[in-house]
């Protein structure tokens, strides 16, 4: 007499096959990519390919907004439109999403996370992003301010006209702290360096994420100081103060210390990578990104 099929196959295998047939197995969470300044979706084709190759079936979408020169528009304007696009993707992904954001895009994503009370972002990855600000002469800066040295940029940036250019929204001059707090209407708010009525709500919204991954390295050449990608920044002597000694960390103004205490902040340092190569470097992907996109 032949043994029934169900008695020859382990019950767990039967259940798995039935779930697969019904389309009910959990796959990889969708990945939303937000580009940086002066670029767009085209620059992220390699990164998208890396993700799909290592995690087959992953839905990867690079948001096509404020591309190229449009990326110089004010960040609060960009945040509003990126939030709508990201929320539309999230609404179609009840299992949650990952947010992978490059350079200036990391700041946009940070603001989206803080201002979105119902987001379902599982992991936020800041890929070489000036999360604590920017202060330094770079090729990007010279394209926008060709006749200004870094010591003079604050004069333009910290007024209404300057705040209409995205770079000024995260220009953090350590020698003019009062001007920065008074005149910068973006970075001091999202990092809680300047008090405002939304601080409590924004902090709660940010802490909905399960993990934050901070990626950067000493050979970046654009993010200045490069430790800003890990929430470190200059003091008035231009010595770098690391994340845990920053006032916004110690005061836990936007939830960073709480997230760190939960064990949900991961820092990845990668040497030998120039700024425009982070998203096309497979070693960076395997060392710093791959394991978080599950």
Secondary structure, DSSP 4 states (H G I P E B T S, - for coil): -PPPHHHHS-HHHHHHHHHHHTT-S--PPEEEEE--TT--GGGGHHHHHHHHHHSTT--EEE--SS-GGGGGS-HHHHHHHHHHHHHHHHHT-TT-EEEEEETHHHHHHHHHHHH-TT--EEEEEEES--TT-B-S--HHHHHH-TT--TTTHHHHHTSTTGGGSGGGGGB--TT-HHHHHHH-SSHHHHTTSS--TTHHHHHHHHTT-SEEEEEE-TT-SSSSSGGGGGT-EE-TTSPEEPGGGSHHHHTTSSSHHHHHHTT-EEEEE-SS--GGGGGG-HHHIIIIIGGG--
